[in-house]
Amino acid sequence: AGVFKLTEGKLFFDGREVSFTTPAEALRAGVAMVFQETNLVPAMTVAQNLYLGEEKMFNRLRGLYIQARQFLAGMGFQVDPTAQVRTLGDGHKQMVEMARAVHHKDRKN
């Protein structure tokens, strides 16, 4: 995504081969970036982290959890939206981070 120079292989995005020279260029093209170190709030639930920045949704937690469960399932992730992030393993934290990146990318479109 422009952070490291591609040394071999090909990068495909939306079905076509692409090349990015900077992270900003990748972001403009719609690539969401997820880094190895997560940027999640450990004391919050998976759903709350997924919808961080949309706190008005937190007033109806049941609906928030249902929506988060559907969104995560749509991505093929089996993560309990009611679980506190601090209880998750690294793999599940990465799933939440990826789901959040996709969710926020979708909101911008």
Phi, psi and omega in degrees: 000024177096351179284314177241144179289134178291123182257334175202163181085184181229150178247125179245139179219126184054038175081004178229151180288134181227164176215128179243137179262341179220156175300324180298321179296318178295318178298318179298329180282350178102012178279126176268137182253136176233127184260163183300318176276123182284157180239050182259159178266108187301327184278354180260162177283169176303312181299317180296322176292320180298320183255023177303132185100351178237048188301339178299335178289340184291345180294336180238079186299322181300313178295323178299315181292321178297313180298317180296318179300317180294318180296313180297318179296322178298335177268357181082017181261129176256082180233133180287115182294343180270353181286141173287139183303325182298341181270354184273151171283170183301320180297317179291325176298320178296322177299316179297317179299316179295316180298319179296318179298317179294316180300313182290328175295316179298323180296328182285336182275000000 
